[in-house]
């Protein structure tokens, strides 16, 4: 896909992205890890809510 920027603007963007601070290697996005963290959080908060409810309603 061709750039919609002017050539001089594209050069500035390329220079910025090639700076050492902006060239961070990242691991690929893992959907299953995200879903696992969300599921664990929801289950954990649900268990805490049930525990607190049992303490209050005794």
Secondary structure, 3 states (H helix, E strand, C coil): CCCCCCHHHHHHHHHHHCCHHHCCCCCCCCHHHHHHHHHHHHHHHHHHHHHHHHHHCC
